[in-house]
Amino acid sequence: MGKENFECTLCGSCDFEILLRINGPDRFERAVGIADTDYVRYWVECQGCGVVSNVHSPENLSKLKTLSAAYYAIDFQSESVSEKFKRIINLPPHKSDNAQRILRITAFVRRWFLSTHQGRPAFLKIIDIGAGLGVFLSCFLDESRKEGITWQATALDPDPHAAQHLRSLKQFDVREVEFAGQSEFSGYDLCTLNKVLEHVENPVFFMQNISKLLSRERGLVYVEVPDAMTINYRDPQDNILGALHYHLYNFKSLSYLLSACGLLIYQNMVTFQHFLS
């Protein structure tokens, strides 16, 4: 889809403003044979719902869609997946955004489930979609044990390198699939999406299926996304503005999306990666 026939995937508006023009391919685009010649890509803001969308030429977008099985092979050329896992998980808490994320989520989840149970729940179900290195899910389970809560944990990631690494951790059920609303995934108390939603081409369809994962009485979704404000502060070649992100969100656009999918919003559970972090 070129900018000439832009139609917002969230609200259907065709009214947009160009925020940034990218004049050269990033490393993922180069890996699938996208050349510098006549290259152009745009970040545009929908004037209806406020979502910021990444607009490629149709030819380049088709090439990028062949990349899913090779993502980690390109992204982690300087170290293995397991090496990066060990490096990140061993960061001191004051240098780890994951450590702060864990404390924030576990505190909210503890309050939430204490308010919906007679006493402390002993057993709950979590699904982490786009589990990647498994740093978040491993640390979340460790922190929850301190609270006396046991989780039945499922980690989803379609990348074979990530899935192989996740299995090696031997802490959770690993499914090497892309989530597409499969009926086998249901009844979860908590679904976590850490820097995943920006990689989703059709977020409305995706989040509608996410809502079906949840236990109706008390299910939660944790969403963390890069803030659209990064477009004003990061270099155009920064990963956040790279070719593999379909959308960037602000509170207005993310609220629009979640509400359209029938999800109630609790602001403490909707977070953004700050542009200076």
C-alpha positions in Angstrom: 0.0 0.0 0.0 1.5 3.3 -1.0 0.7 6.6 0.7 -1.4 7.6 -2.3 -4.1 5.0 -1.4 -3.6 5.0 2.3 -6.4 3.6 4.4 -6.0 3.3 8.2 -6.2 -0.3 9.4 -7.7 0.8 12.7 -10.5 3.2 11.8 -10.6 3.2 7.9 -9.8 6.9 7.5 -8.0 8.0 4.3 -6.9 11.3 5.9 -3.3 11.3 6.9 -0.3 13.5 7.6 3.3 12.6 6.6 5.5 12.7 9.7 8.7 11.2 8.3 10.3 10.1 5.0 12.8 7.3 5.2 15.3 7.4 2.2 17.2 4.1 2.6 16.5 0.5 3.6 17.4 -0.8 7.0 19.3 -4.1 7.6 16.2 -6.2 7.5 15.2 -4.8 4.2 18.7 -5.3 2.8 18.6 -8.9 3.9 15.6 -9.6 1.7 17.2 -7.8 -1.3 15.6 -4.4 -1.1 18.0 -1.9 -2.8 18.7 1.8 -2.2 17.7 2.7 -5.8 14.4 4.6 -5.8 13.8 3.6 -2.2 11.3 5.5 -0.1 9.2 4.6 3.0 6.9 6.9 5.0 5.6 7.1 8.6 2.1 8.8 8.4 -0.3 9.7 11.1 -4.0 8.9 10.7 -6.1 12.1 11.3 -9.0 9.9 12.5 -7.7 7.7 15.3 -4.1 9.0 15.6 -2.2 5.8 14.9 1.1 6.2 13.1 1.6 3.8 10.2 4.6 2.6 8.3 3.9 2.9 4.6 6.0 0.8 2.2 5.8 0.2 -1.5 3.8 -3.0 -2.2 6.8 -4.7 -3.7 9.0 -4.1 -0.6 6.3 -5.1 1.8 5.9 -8.4 0.0 9.6 -9.1 0.4 9.6 -8.2 4.1 6.9 -10.7 4.7 9.3 -13.6 3.8 11.5 -12.7 6.8 9.7 -14.2 9.8 11.8 -17.4 10.0 15.1 -15.5 9.7 14.5 -12.6 12.1 16.8 -13.7 14.8 19.5 -14.8 12.4 19.7 -11.2 11.2 19.1 -9.4 14.5 21.6 -11.4 16.6 24.6 -11.7 14.3 27.0 -10.6 17.0 25.8 -13.0 19.8 23.6 -16.0 20.1 20.0 -15.9 21.4 21.1 -17.7 24.6 24.1 -15.3 25.1 21.8 -12.3 24.8 19.3 -14.0 27.2 22.1 -14.5 29.8 23.4 -10.9 29.4 20.0 -9.3 29.8 18.7 -11.5 32.6 21.9 -10.7 34.6 21.6 -7.0 34.4 21.4 -5.2 37.7 17.8 -4.1 38.4 18.6 -0.3 38.1 19.8 -1.0 34.5 17.0 -3.3 33.5 13.8 -2.1 32.0 12.5 -5.7 32.3 13.1 -5.7 36.1 10.9 -2.6 36.4 8.3 -4.1 34.1 8.1 -7.2 36.2 7.6 -5.2 39.4 4.9 -3.1 37.8 3.0 -6.0 36.4 3.2 -8.3 39.4 2.0 -5.6 41.7 -1.0 -4.9 39.5 -1.8 -8.5 39.0 -1.6 -9.3 42.7 -4.1 -6.5 43.5 -6.4 -7.5 40.6 -6.6 -11.2 41.4 -6.9 -10.6 45.2 -9.9 -8.5 44.5 -11.6 -11.2 42.3 -10.8 -14.3 44.5 -11.6 -15.4 48.0 -8.1 -15.0 49.3 -4.9 -15.4 47.3 -5.3 -17.5 44.0 -3.0 -20.6 44.0 -3.1 -21.3 40.3 -3.4 -19.1 37.2 -2.7 -19.3 33.5 -0.5 -16.9 31.5 0.3 -16.7 27.8 3.2 -14.6 26.5 2.8 -13.9 22.8 6.0 -13.1 21.0 8.0 -14.4 23.9 11.3 -13.9 22.2 14.2 -14.5 24.5 12.0 -15.5 27.4 13.5 -12.9 29.8 10.2 -11.4 30.7 8.3 -14.7 31.3 11.2 -16.3 33.2 11.5 -13.3 35.6 7.7 -13.0 35.9 7.4 -16.6 37.0 10.2 -16.2 39.5 8.7 -13.1 41.0 5.2 -14.7 41.2 6.6 -17.6 43.2 7.6 -15.2 45.9 3.9 -14.3 46.2 3.0 -17.9 46.5 1.2 -17.9 43.1 1.8 -20.7 40.6 1.2 -20.0 36.9 0.7 -22.4 34.1 2.8 -20.6 31.4 2.7 -20.8 27.7 5.2 -19.0 25.4 4.4 -18.4 21.8 7.0 -17.4 19.2 7.0 -18.4 15.5 10.8 -17.9 15.0 12.6 -21.3 15.2 15.7 -19.8 16.8 13.6 -18.2 19.6 11.5 -21.3 20.0 14.6 -23.6 20.3 16.0 -21.3 23.0 12.8 -21.0 24.9 12.5 -24.8 25.1 16.0 -25.0 26.5 14.9 -22.9 29.5 12.5 -25.7 30.5 10.2 -23.3 32.4 7.0 -23.2 30.2 5.1 -24.8 27.4 6.6 -23.5 24.1 4.5 -23.2 20.9 6.4 -22.4 17.7 3.5 -20.7 16.0 2.2 -17.3 15.1 -0.9 -16.4 17.0 -3.9 -16.2 14.8 -6.8 -16.9 17.1 -6.3 -20.7 17.3 -9.1 -22.2 19.5 -6.6 -24.3 21.4 -5.5 -21.1 23.2 -8.2 -20.1 25.7 -9.0 -19.6 29.4 -6.0 -17.5 30.2 -6.0 -15.2 33.2 -3.2 -13.0 31.8 -2.0 -12.4 28.2 1.2 -10.3 27.8 2.2 -8.4 24.7 5.6 -6.9 25.3 6.6 -4.8 22.2 4.6 -7.1 20.0 1.6 -5.1 18.8 3.7 -2.8 16.7 4.7 -5.8 14.6 1.1 -6.7 13.8 -0.2 -5.7 10.4 -3.9 -6.0 11.2 -4.2 -5.0 14.9 -8.0 -5.0 15.1 -8.3 -8.6 14.0 -5.4 -9.5 16.2 -6.7 -7.9 19.4 -10.2 -9.3 18.8 -8.6 -12.7 18.9 -6.6 -11.8 22.0 -9.8 -10.9 23.8 -11.0 -14.5 23.1 -8.0 -15.9 24.9 -9.1 -14.6 28.3 -11.0 -16.0 31.2 -14.2 -14.0 31.0 -14.5 -13.3 34.7 -11.1 -11.8 35.3 -8.8 -12.0 32.3 -6.1 -9.3 31.8 -4.1 -8.2 28.8 -0.8 -6.3 29.4 0.2 -4.2 26.3 3.6 -2.4 26.0 4.4 -0.6 22.8 6.9 2.0 21.5 5.4 5.5 21.8 4.7 7.3 18.6 6.6 10.3 20.1 9.8 8.5 19.2 9.3 9.7 15.6 10.4 13.2 16.8 13.4 12.1 18.8 15.0 9.0 17.2 17.3 8.7 14.2 15.4 7.5 11.1 17.5 4.3 11.1 16.6 3.5 14.7 14.9 0.0 15.2 11.7 1.6 16.5 11.3 3.4 13.1 12.4 0.3 11.2 10.8 -1.6 8.4 9.4 -4.4 10.7 7.1 -2.1 12.7 3.7 -1.7 11.1 2.4 0.9 13.6 3.4 3.2 16.4 0.8 4.2 19.0 -0.1 6.9 21.4 -2.7 6.7 24.2 -5.4 7.9 21.9 -4.8 5.4 19.1 -4.2 2.4 21.5 -7.3 3.3 23.5 -9.3 3.4 20.3 -8.0 0.0 19.2 -8.6 -1.7 22.6 -12.0 -0.3 23.0 -13.0 -1.3 19.5 -12.1 -4.9 20.4 -14.3 -4.9 23.5 -11.5 -4.5 26.0 -11.8 -2.3 29.1 -8.8 -0.1 29.7 -7.0 0.2 33.0 -4.3 2.8 32.4 -1.8 1.2 34.7 -1.7 -1.8 32.4 -1.3 0.2 29.2 2.3 1.4 29.0 4.5 2.9 26.3 8.3 2.7 25.7 9.3 6.2 26.5 11.2 7.9 23.7 14.2 8.6 26.0 14.5 5.1 27.5 
